[in-house]
Amino acid sequence: MSLTYQEALEFLFPRTTTIKFGLATTRALLKSLGNPHQIIPSVHIGGTNGKGSVCTLVAAALQESGLRVGLYTSPHLVAFRERIQVDGVPISEDAVAMWTGRLLSPILERKATFFEASTALAFADFAARGAEIAVIEVGLGGRLDSTNVVHPVVSGITKIQRDHMKYLGDSLELIACEKAGIAKPGVPFVVGETNPFLVEVLRREARRAIARADGKARADIRVLSPEYEWCGPLSLAGPHQRRNAAVAHGILAALPARYRPSQEEIEHAFGRVRVPGRLDQRGQWLFDVAHNPDGMRSLVA
């Protein structure tokens, strides 16, 4: 069905009122598009706070190395198109309209949510625009999040804090269990969390997730030192971004050699990257998107 961009948004946005866990609907939507998520290598990044910044840093370094990079983040600040970018260029209005039209029937049949539909749109757009690798931010949780359809080349967790407790559980341990569900067999799993108890929870649950997927596979879990902070060039403000950059650096170091940027490329990318809405000073105004206790503590500090 042919839609305009505005019609596509008017179709998609009412579906934001529904949150649904599970991968079956996203897989069905992607199958109707030829499974683009299975063609494009990906980096999968979860966590409570910092994952948007880490995704952007990783994508910038990959782009600096000469790769054509897809970036899928959420939520957007101003326009839906921000969520889906290739080499920093948002998906076009025409592409949003076209892919939504293509997916209209399966979305209706499966009662797909906004996030399930937008995840399918992202991979379709990445494939259409020739992305060579995609950096994917987990939406909510991990184990049953729509993005967990990918089998990435690296996955990583930034940190575990209290957020979305209605859906993920009322303790940090339960939240960590859900987020560790993005671990995959044969894929390095980089842990940026610094709390020793939560690190062990992530280790345990990552091993369980891998064993469920492939009982013979060994877990490749790489825990970053709690003291490690990025000391190189960094354009993002705030001391918490030094740790985010360290996690991004750890994820980049875990990539297969053919995708791994050089140290010089990483430094150049980290020194110029910008993430709107993260301690974003414009004139006398300071914009930030802190939305949970941990984020507020970082903003106040």
C-alpha positions in Angstrom: 0.0 0.0 0.0 1.3 3.5 -0.9 1.5 5.9 2.0 2.8 9.4 2.6 5.4 10.1 5.3 2.7 11.7 7.5 0.3 8.7 6.9 3.1 6.3 7.9 3.7 8.2 11.2 -0.1 8.4 11.9 -0.2 4.6 11.4 2.9 3.8 13.6 2.6 6.2 16.5 -0.7 4.9 18.0 1.2 1.6 18.5 3.5 3.2 21.0 0.8 2.6 23.7 1.6 -1.1 23.6 4.7 -2.8 25.0 5.1 -6.4 24.0 8.0 -8.7 24.8 9.1 -11.5 22.5 10.8 -11.9 19.2 8.3 -13.8 17.0 6.5 -10.7 15.6 9.8 -8.9 14.8 11.1 -12.1 13.1 7.9 -12.3 11.1 8.1 -8.7 9.9 11.8 -9.2 8.9 11.1 -12.4 7.1 8.6 -10.6 4.9 11.4 -8.2 4.0 14.0 -11.0 3.2 15.6 -11.1 6.7 18.0 -8.1 6.2 19.2 -8.5 9.8 20.9 -11.8 8.8 22.8 -10.1 6.0 24.3 -7.2 7.8 26.9 -7.7 10.6 25.9 -5.9 13.8 27.0 -4.7 17.2 24.4 -5.1 19.9 24.5 -2.8 23.0 22.3 -2.8 26.1 22.3 -1.5 29.6 20.3 1.0 31.6 22.1 4.2 31.0 24.9 5.2 28.6 23.9 2.8 25.8 22.9 5.6 23.4 26.2 7.4 23.9 28.2 4.1 23.6 26.3 3.2 20.4 27.1 6.6 18.9 30.8 6.4 19.8 31.1 2.9 18.4 29.3 3.9 15.2 31.5 7.0 14.8 34.7 4.9 15.2 33.5 2.3 12.6 32.7 5.1 10.2 36.0 6.7 10.8 37.7 3.5 9.7 35.9 3.7 6.3 32.9 1.4 6.9 29.4 2.4 5.9 27.6 2.2 9.3 24.0 1.9 10.2 22.9 3.2 13.6 19.6 2.3 15.3 18.9 4.1 18.6 15.8 5.1 20.6 13.9 7.2 21.5 14.2 10.1 19.2 14.3 13.7 20.5 12.5 15.6 17.7 11.8 13.4 14.6 11.3 9.7 14.1 13.9 9.7 11.4 16.7 10.2 14.0 16.3 6.6 15.1 17.6 5.1 11.8 20.8 6.5 10.3 23.5 5.4 7.9 26.8 7.3 8.2 24.9 9.9 10.2 22.2 10.6 7.6 18.7 9.8 8.9 16.3 7.6 7.0 14.4 9.6 4.3 10.7 10.4 4.6 10.1 8.5 1.4 11.8 5.4 2.8 9.8 5.5 6.0 6.6 5.8 3.9 7.7 3.0 1.5 8.8 0.5 4.2 5.7 1.1 6.4 3.5 0.6 3.3 5.3 -2.7 2.6 4.9 -3.8 6.2 1.3 -2.6 6.6 -0.4 -6.1 6.3 2.0 -8.0 8.5 1.9 -5.2 11.1 -1.9 -5.4 11.2 -2.0 -9.2 11.1 0.6 -9.6 14.0 -0.7 -6.6 16.0 2.9 -5.4 15.9 4.0 -2.6 18.3 5.7 0.7 17.3 9.1 -0.7 18.3 8.7 -4.0 16.5 7.7 -2.1 13.3 10.5 0.5 13.6 13.1 -2.3 14.2 12.1 -4.0 11.0 12.2 -0.6 9.2 15.7 0.0 10.4 17.1 -3.2 9.0 15.3 -2.8 5.7 16.7 0.7 5.4 20.3 -0.4 6.3 20.2 -3.1 3.7 18.7 -0.7 1.1 21.4 1.9 1.7 24.3 -0.6 1.7 25.3 -0.5 5.4 28.4 -2.8 5.9 27.8 -3.0 9.7 25.0 -1.9 12.0 25.2 -0.7 15.6 22.0 -1.6 17.4 20.8 -0.2 20.7 18.5 -2.4 22.8 15.2 -0.8 23.4 14.0 -2.2 26.7 15.6 -5.0 28.7 17.4 -7.3 26.3 16.4 -11.0 26.4 12.9 -10.4 24.9 13.6 -7.0 23.2 12.8 -6.8 19.5 16.4 -6.1 18.7 17.5 -9.4 20.1 16.7 -11.0 16.7 20.3 -10.2 15.7 23.3 -12.5 16.0 26.0 -9.8 16.4 29.7 -9.9 16.0 30.0 -8.3 19.5 27.4 -7.6 22.2 27.9 -5.4 25.3 26.3 -4.0 28.4 27.0 -0.6 29.7 25.7 -0.6 33.3 22.8 -1.8 35.4 20.5 0.6 37.3 16.9 0.9 38.2 14.6 1.7 35.3 11.5 0.2 33.7 11.0 -1.9 36.8 7.3 -2.6 35.9 8.6 -4.7 33.0 12.1 -5.8 34.0 11.8 -6.6 37.7 12.0 -4.7 41.0 15.7 -5.5 41.8 19.0 -4.8 40.1 19.6 -8.6 39.9 16.4 -9.2 38.0 17.1 -6.3 35.7 20.6 -7.6 35.1 19.2 -11.1 34.2 17.0 -9.6 31.5 19.9 -7.5 30.0 22.3 -10.4 29.9 19.9 -12.2 27.6 21.6 -10.5 24.6 24.7 -12.8 25.0 25.1 -15.1 22.1 27.2 -18.3 21.3 30.6 -17.5 19.8 30.2 -13.8 20.3 32.3 -11.6 22.7 30.1 -10.2 25.5 31.6 -7.0 26.9 30.6 -6.0 30.4 31.0 -2.4 31.5 29.2 -2.8 34.9 31.4 -2.1 37.9 29.4 -3.5 40.8 31.0 -6.9 41.5 27.7 -8.6 42.5 26.0 -7.5 39.3 29.1 -8.5 37.2 28.7 -12.0 38.5 25.0 -12.0 37.8 25.7 -10.9 34.2 28.4 -13.6 33.9 26.0 -16.3 35.1 23.0 -15.2 33.0 25.1 -14.7 29.9 26.4 -18.3 30.3 22.8 -19.5 30.7 21.6 -17.6 27.6 24.5 -19.1 25.6 23.8 -22.6 26.9 20.1 -22.3 25.9 21.1 -21.3 22.4 24.0 -23.8 22.0 24.8 -26.2 24.8 28.3 -26.8 23.4 29.3 -23.2 23.0 31.8 -21.5 25.3 31.0 -18.1 26.7 33.4 -15.3 25.7 32.7 -12.8 28.5 35.0 -9.8 28.8 34.7 -7.7 31.9 36.2 -4.3 31.8 38.2 -3.1 34.8 36.1 -1.0 37.1 38.9 1.6 37.2 39.2 1.9 33.4 38.2 5.3 32.0 38.9 6.6 28.5 41.8 9.2 28.8 42.0 10.1 25.1 40.2 12.9 23.2 36.5 13.1 23.9 34.0 15.7 22.8 31.2 14.5 25.1 30.8 16.4 28.3 30.6 14.9 31.8 32.8 12.5 33.8 30.3 9.7 33.2 31.1 9.9 29.5 34.7 8.9 30.2 33.4 5.5 31.4 31.0 5.3 28.4 33.9 5.9 26.1 35.9 3.1 27.9 33.0 0.7 27.3 32.8 1.7 23.6 36.6 1.2 23.3 36.2 -2.3 24.9 33.5 -3.2 22.4 35.6 -1.9 19.5 38.6 -3.9 20.7 36.5 -7.1 20.8 35.5 -6.8 17.1 36.8 -9.2 14.5 40.0 -7.8 13.0 38.3 -6.9 9.7 36.0 -4.5 11.4 38.3 -3.2 14.2 39.3 0.5 13.8 42.8 1.6 14.6 43.6 3.5 17.8 44.1 6.7 15.8 40.7 6.3 14.1 39.1 5.7 17.5 40.7 8.8 19.0 39.7 11.0 16.1 36.1 9.7 16.2 35.7 10.1 20.0 37.2 13.6 19.8 34.5 14.8 17.3 31.3 12.8 18.1 28.2 14.7 19.2 25.1 13.2 20.9 22.2 15.8 21.1 20.6 16.0 24.5 23.5 14.7 26.5 24.8 17.7 28.5 24.1 19.6 25.3 24.9 23.3 25.9 23.3 25.8 23.5 23.8 29.4 24.6 22.5 29.7 28.1 20.5 26.5 27.9 21.6 23.0 28.9 19.7 20.1 27.5 19.8 16.6 28.9 17.7 13.5 28.8 18.3 12.0 32.3 15.1 10.1 33.1 16.0 7.8 36.1 17.8 8.2 39.4 21.3 7.2 38.0 20.9 9.5 35.1 19.9 12.4 37.3 22.9 11.8 39.6 25.2 12.1 36.6 23.4 15.2 35.4 23.6 16.9 38.8 27.3 16.0 39.2 
